[in-house]
């Protein structure tokens, strides 16, 4: 396959940046999208040009490190991570536009690499159960209904890639935040801090500059792990019942 | 043995609660071992600095572990016990691990599950609400806890949440996108590290009373492996060059169920969880002729009748069948492919077939158990495993070798600890499935928080000062190395060297090794290393995000480690676990150990640039198990 790549290049966070165009040939349909970029980078390096910087690591679709806005969609045309996207999803001769995640809370570091530490700070605000190591009850002491455990697991599958934010016209982080709030609100272990958790995580989300949710559902449609927007509904419920009855935030 | 850990904990010195805040601890790496250690130490009151080269601790490669985590809970009432888990692990490791360490691992395994459940890890459950288990290779009981096919992810996110909680309290200071470049020693003790900020290139120094390396394994020395792209040996190797012994470097695990290689562009290999072997049956065509026709597309899989199929694991190992340990499964896949009975265009693959399981349990049940794995397979290969059998082939997956540590997990450098895959301690010559997660979390949650106190209690709490000249000196050495890499201005890319090294290692120090091949590999690696330092092309500057500079550092270290692995494999004139020397095998082709001469840990000491490393032997004494020829028949 022969392709034309239009890639966002930006030297650093203060650089203005712009698109550069690269032709690539010898692309095989079995390559993953990132392997195609590896080939481009090898060619650029051999020519003495700075390779295109992009985040990636496990290449198994689970670490959440890879990103890329491909032809106007986070992680490209399929509902998967970019590392699991293969070139068989594209046509010979196609022009592919590649951009970084665009969101105020995710500043560009270089080229296609963005800073997603805002997500870490949302978790630090309350995305945990306050237990120390040791001194916990036996694992089978508290039964959890299978249906509840399954729902919690559905939410817990979030990989923190940020596609939901990138897909949202408001750059909202509601899907990400609600996935963690839901997981812990569903499980008995999360009950004690249920209210404060919802309040604190939402407050941090707002402080980071993520937008509001206007229920377009773009996040769910683009989430590579299929996290459902029912979680957002659950978080809204958690949040409102918390602010009605607590004096925390 | 059963009381050793309890007695040891009692005999260890303690740091009193008010004094803990006077001690600083550095944790490098934030995977299962690092995150759990950093969180637990901060909870105790120590001041922790945690470093990761990722943008977030949640990216560590522990996240990719699929199948599960072992624990001797005996919830299934099927005869499991701490002793049985200990026994299975020692035997699975082909009697090349320390009894006491392994026993402790089995002992604390039960607490890990309690801890994770308390954190809100959504393990799989039965309808009655209690935890579900499945069985795994190398065991005849069901003791593996799991969260769909994403157990590593859920456990890591649990440890990450505990770490995040401590970041919020201010007891842990987190340094993302920061890579450790060297260890700083003062008066023979580890007292800090030198790091490079991956975004600004700033070389910085950090002082502490103790340093923990939780930096994972070195499987990427083979270029193609199931490791993440960023996994590397640099932190461990830098420590090694400062005096920490490196133990059993040749013990690498080749995982039997990976998606086969498809072409030269390939950047990594994808693992399919071993749990698939619970229901999938491994086979190849019984005859070479049929295998060839299949490869050429002249016949289809469905054309092969039952008698045309050779379920070689079930045939050779009737009692364990498809659930033999990883090394045995991998080696047998290699044998049938070497015989010309492999499938896939390359001839380097065997089938993993779910036809019978789907017939028995229904598609829905199989989908519930393995749905995400089947989807992943389809995504990568374009084939639907519900319809046609999967194709799998062994790939490098885990490294049992690593920094030598004592019972306290301290390396030969006082004050320098190593946890998780980065150390060598618990898996001997072969790791059983679902034991890596167990070891990472055991080390971090339940071992090091006790053992570090013993060292710190004997260390004066006086602040370690970064103005000590040793910090400036090491920082200068790091800068000089960066500068050297940037000024070679050669012609070949870093990946060019990495790929070449990977080929040498896979061909000569992979699934099967010979003295002759290893000697050849040694010469080739030395040559390649010379070429690297003369002709590598590293673009850009230090003062920016520079992926080729990052990678150049890591590959330079792999080029040194590779030679030590070869030396170690050459020294070990026996076959055990993942280390298979063709010269030493039973008539049936099983690994033939030499307990009289090789029941030891090979701990290598760095002797300086260009010098042969010195071999130190730690004898392995077995008082509680009888050494037998490992049999899974």
Interface residues (C-beta under 8 A of the other chain):
Chain A: X11 X12 X28 X30 X31 X32 X34 X35 X36 X38 X39 X42 X45 X46 X48 X49 X50 X51 X53 X55 X56 X57 X58 X59 X60 X61 X62 X63 X64 X65 X78 X80 X84 X86 X88 X109 X110 X113 X115 X116 X117 X119 X120 X123 X124 X125 X127 X128 X129 X130 X131 X132 X133 X134 X136 X137 X138 X139 X140 X142 X143 X144 X145 X146 X149 X152 X153 X156 X157 X159 X160 X183 X184 X187 X189 X190
Chain B: X36 X39 X40 X43 X54 X55 X56 X57 X58 X59 X60 X61 X63 X64 X73 X75 X111 X113 X114 X115 X116 X117 X118 X119 X120 X122 X123 X124 X125 X126 X127 X128 X129 X130 X131 X147 X148 X150 X152 X153 X154 X157 X160 X161 X162 X164 X165 X167 X168 X174 X176 X199 X226 X228 X229 X230 X262 X263 X265 X266 X267 X268 X270 X271 X376 X379 X380 X382 X445 X446 X449 X493 X495 X537 X539 X540 X544 X545 X547 X548
